[in-house]
Amino acid sequence: MFSESFLRAVNCHFNWHSLPANGTAGGILVGFDSRKFEVDSWQNRNYSVSAMVRNIDDGFIWRFIVVYGSAYEEGKLDFITELHELRANWTGPTVIGGDFNLVCNHKEKSNGVVNHNWTSLFNDWINAWGLIEYKNSTRSFTWTNSQELPIMAAIDKIFCSTNFEQHFPLASVQAAARASSDHVPLILDLGLEVIKKPSLFRFEKWWLDRVDFHELVRSVWNKPCSFQNPLDAWQYKIRNLRKKAKGWARNVDAEIKKNKQNLLKEFEILEVFQESGRLSDSESLRLKEIINELENIWKMEETKAKQRSRDRNVREGDRNTAYFQALANQRNRKKKISVLEGPDGPVTENKDMLALAGNFYKNLFVFEEILGVRFDDSFWEDKDKVTSSENEMLEAPFSESEIKEAVFDSYADGAPGPDGFSFLFYQHFWDLIK
């Protein structure tokens, strides 16, 4: 046990709580900075410490759970049962992390030897409660037995619920130096101080449901152009359309958000009247109209979230917005580069990583002296050479039918090209753009 005087000496601003160790196993210490968080309550269980937390700056309430899973076979089932109970009595925003002493699959252990019963039960718990794991992108394993031929495993993990992930979409996990411990410290960054980069233009699928977007595309594309070369004309028009669409989308987004807030307020007022039985026929009709309008907005939000998630396996229309948003955020975390290995060791600063990457590709594509090696004309046999007719076919300009076939055979909802437009846009407006 830690004495109160010792913990105050560590940090006098922290609200500390602990679960005593059981012999040499277990033992949990949790602390919150009282200047940033209010802890409403603590709860100790056999394998965990839970805290109901309120953020001082925004009043957001969430649950923080730290676990220390049983390292012994006889305690693992009790531990997994406790994990289920912890989620069953609170389904609000939650972060749960610690030493689970469990892995999800054989890849999370260096020797590949796992107990499939425990991995199956552990994955069942994760899936049953729809938890998202904050993956550590820099380390494959978080624990080692520190032997000469070490066994390593990823038993330290941090999970969150989808409603927590929605509140902190930029959250990510980084690993710190292990030093003298046999565990790798995991640091959860909620992403509150990330510098926002300029937003890139991206065509949104839901724009196709707007009549004014079709009018915008037609007006830009039918505008006279002085370029004679088709490629130059296309580039000129697509640049103009991108510029116009970006401003149009910003205004429409703001309008939709404002309209949604007003509809929800009006709905709440009418619903209160309905509960007291004081709703007129016209007000009842208006209530239905509001629900229909909100349904259209929710459908648009789901379409937007699915497009950003790039999930091809789940269909729109089942209110999967939270799932799609979580998937998109998980993708963004995977794409985030927090460290690069340089010649003098790890590099973590943005400007240093950019310089390192730039120098790497400069050296990769640097001019190399020609060595003077060439094939003699007789090296290739006639049967290996391209015939005149084949050469004409290869050098012939692309036909409209070939271009159309390539465009329409491509996945419509895939990632957009460098111009920000996906194949869906070109498929939808083919007759206008061709």
N, C-alpha and C positions, 0 to 999 in steps of 0.2 A: 504493500500500500504506500501511496505517496502522502506525505504530510502536507497540510494546508500551507504551512510556511514555505515549504520547498516549492510548491506550485505557484505561490504568489511571487517567489523569487524568480521563477522561470518567466512569468508574465503576469503582472498584477492586474491587467485589464481583462484577463480571460476568466470565463465562468467554466470551472473544471468539474468533471465527473468521471468516475472510474468503476470498473468491474474487477474485483480482485482475481488474481491468478489462482488456478487450482493446481498446487504444487509447482512444477516447472512449465505447465501448459496454460494457455489462455492468458487472460489479463488484458484489459482494454482501458485506455485513457482517452477521453474526449474533451476538447476545449473549444469555446466560442468566444470571440472578441466581443465583449459586452458593449463596445461602442458601435458595433455594426449589427449585432443580433440579440434578440431577446429569446431566451429559452423558457417556454411556458411550462414544460414538464419533462421529466426524465423517467425512463423505465429500464430496469435491469432484468434480463432473462438469463438463462443458463449460458447462452452462447452469444449474447448481444447486448448492446446499450443503444437505446432509442431516445431521441430528443425531438420534441415538437418545437420548431423554430419559427420566429417571426423576423423578417428583415426590417430593420429600422427605417431604411430609406423609402421603401415602397409598400410596407405592410404585408408582403407576400408570406403566406404560411406554408411550411413544408416540413417533412419529416426526414431526419437524418439518422441512419442506422449504421452502426459499426459492428461487424461480426468477427468472431474468432472461432472457426469451425473445428470440430473435433478432429484431431490427427489420428485417432484410433477407430478401428472398424466398428467397435461396439457403440460408439457415440454418434456415428454419421447419420443414422436414420432419425434419431432424436433431433439432430441439428437441422436436417431438411424439413422435418415436421414443424420446427420452430420458425423456419423461414416462411413457410406457408401461413402460419398463424400471424406472423408480423404483417403480412400484406392483407390478410383477411380482415383485420380490425381497423385498417386505414387504407383507403384507395385513393387518397389525395396525392399531391406532388411528393415524391419520395426519392431520396438518394440512399443507396445501400452499398456499402463497400467494406473491404477488409480482407483478412486471410480466411478464405473459404475452405482451404485444405481439400478442394475438389477441382477437377478440370472438366472441360466440356467435351473434349475428344482426345484421341491419342496424339495429335499434333502438338498439344499443349504440355507434353512431357517428353524430355529429350530422348529417353530410351523407348518411348512408344508403348510402355507397359501400363495399362490402366484397368481399373475395375469397371467393366461396362455397366454393371448394375447401378453404381453410384453416378457415373456420367449420364446415364439415362434419366435417373431421378432428378439430377441437378438441372438438366435441360428441360425436363417436364416443368419444374418450378419456374424457370425463366420464361418459358412459352405460356404457361398458364396465366401468368400475371402481366404478360406483354412488356417485359422489361427490355431495355436497350443497354447494351454494354458500351461503356466508354473505352474503346480500344487504345492501348498504348502502342503507338506506331514505331517507336524506336527500340523496343525490347521484346523479344519473343518469349522470354521467361522472366519470372519475378522472384524465384526462389531457387537456391542451390544448397545441396548438403555439404558443400565446401570440402569434398574429398579430393584425392589425387585424380581420380576419374569421376568427376562430379555428375550427379543426376540433377537435372534442372526441370522446373515445372512452372506453369502460369497459374498459380493458385491464389494470387492477390488480384482482386478485381473490383471494379466500381460499376454499378448498374444504376439506372434511373427509370422512373415511370415516364410514359409519354407526356403526361400533363406537366411534369417538371421540365422535360426536354423542350416543350413548346415555350416555356417561360425563359429558358436559357438556351436558345438554339445554337449559339456559338461556343458552347462549353466543350472542353477537350481535356484529355489526360496526358501528362508528360511524366517521364521517369527521371528521378534524381539519382545521384551516385549512390551505389550500395554501400561503399566503404566497408566498415567492420561488421555490418549486419549480414545475415543470410537472406534477407528480403530486400527487394528493390522498392524504395519509397515511391508512391504514386501521388502526383500533385494534380488535383482537379482545378482547372481554370474555367471559371464560368463565362469567360469571354466578354466581360463588361467593359474592358478598357481597350478593345480592339479598335485600331484606327480604320475607319470606314473608307474603302477604296472607291473610286469613281465607278458607278454602275455601268456595266456593258449593256449594249442594246441586245435584247432577246425577243424574238417574235413569240407571242403568247397565243396558245390555241383558242382560248375563249374569245379572242378578238373576232373570230370568224362568225360568232353569234351576234355581232353588232352590225347593224345596217350602215351606220356612219363610217365604220372601218372599210367596208366595201366601197363606199363612195369616195373615201380618201385615196384608196389604191387606184381606183379608176381615174380620178382627177390628176394624180401624179403621173400615172403611166401614159395617159393620153395627151399630156402637155407636150407641145412641140419641142423638138430637140435638134440642135445643129450638127450633131455628130452623125457621120455617114456609116462608119464602121459599126456593125451590130454589137460587138463586144463593148466598144466605147459608149454606145448609147445605153446599153444595159447597165453598165457601171454608173453612168451619170444618173439614170432613173432610180436605181436601187439606193444610191447615196441619198438622193432627195427624199425617197420614201422612208428610209431609216430615220432621217432627221425629223420629218413630219410626224411619223408614227410615234416616235419617242415623246414628243410634246403632247400629242393626242392622248397617249396612254396615261401620261402623268395626270392630265386633267380628268380623264374618265375614272381613273383609280380613286382620286380624291372625291369625285362626285358619288361614286358607289359607296365608299366608306361613310360619307356624310349621310347618304340616303339610308344605309343600313342602320346607323345609330338612331335616326329619326323614326324609322319603322319599328325598331325594338322598343323605343320609348312609348310610341303610340300603342303598340301591342300590349305593353304592360298596363297602361291605363285602361284600355278596353277590357283586358282580362280581369282586372279588379272589379269593374262594373259587372262583368258576366258572373263573377262569383257571388255578388250580392243580388243578382237577379234583376239588375236595372239596365239591361242592354236592349235598345230598340232594334227593330228589324234592319234599319239602315246601318246601325252600328255593327250588328251581327254580320251583315254583308261586307262591311269594311274590314272586319276581323279576318274573314276568309281571303279578301284581296291582299291583306298584309302578309298572310301566311304564304300565299302564292308568290308574291314579290320576294319574300325572304328565301323561298325555295329556289328561285332563280339565282339569287345572289350566292346561296350556299353551293349550288351546282357549279357556278363559275369559280368559286374558291376551290372546290374539289378538283375541277379540271386543271386549274393553275397548279395546285399542289402535286397532282399526278404527273404533269409534264415535267416538273422540276425533280421529281423522284426518279424518273426514267424506269419505273417498274412496269414490265410488260405483262406480268402475271395476274395482276388484280385489275378488275374492270371498274370503270367509273360508275357512279350512280348508287353506291351502297354506303354513302357517308363515310368514306375512308380517308377524309381529309387529314385527320391527325396522324394516321399511319403514313400517308404520303409525305407529309411534312417531316415526320421523324426520319423517313428513309432519305429524303433530300439532305437533311442536316447531317445524317450519318455519312452520306457521300461527301459532303463538304469537309467533314473531319478527316476522312480518308485522304482527300486531296491536299490537305494542309501539310506543308513541309516545315517542321519546327527545328530541324537540325540537318546539317550536311557534313560529311567527313572530308575535311581538308587535308592538305599535306602536313600541317602542323597540329592536327587534331580536330575535334568537333567544332563546327561553326554554327552559332545560333542567331546572331544579329542579322536582320533583314538585308541591310546594305552589304554585309560581308558575304552572305549566301548568294546575293545577286552577282557580286564580283566573281565569286568562285565559279558559279555556273557559266557566266559569260566567258571567263578565261578558258574553261574546259572546252566549250564549243569553238572558241577561236582556235585553240590548238588542234582540235579534232578536224576542222575544215581548212587548216592552213595549207598553202600551196606546197606541193611536194615535187621535187625535181623528177622529171621524166627519166626513167632508167634506160631508154633506148631499146626496149624489148618490143618486137612487133611480129605478127604472124605473116608468114609467106603466103602469096596468093594461092599456092597449091595446098595450103594446110587443110582447107575445107573441101570435102568431096561434093560433087554436083548435087547428090541427093540431099545434102544437108543445107544447101543454099535456098534462099527465097526465090521463087520464080518471078518472072516479070508481071504476071497477072496477080500474084499474091502481093507483090510490092505495090502495084497500083491500088489494090484494095486497102492496104495498110495506110497509104498516103492520101487516100481520098478524104475529102472533108466529111465531117459527121453529118448525117442526114437528120431531118427533123424527127423522123420516126425512131431513129436510134437514140436520140437525146430524150424523147418522150418515154421510151421504154426504160431507159436508165433511171429517169426521175420517178416514174410510177412503180418501179420494182424496188425502190429504196424504202426503208422503214420511215413512215410518215412522222412518228413522234420521237424520232431519234434526236441526237444532239444537233444544234444548229451549225451551219457553216461559218466561215470567217465573217460573212456579212450579217450574221445574227438571225438569218431566216432558216427554218427547218424545211425539209422536203415537203411537209404538209402544206406550207404556204405556196410552193411552186406547183404542187398537184392541184390545189384548190383554184388557183388563178392562172392555170396553164393557158386557157383560151385567150386570156388578155395579154399575158406576158410573151407568149411564143412569137 
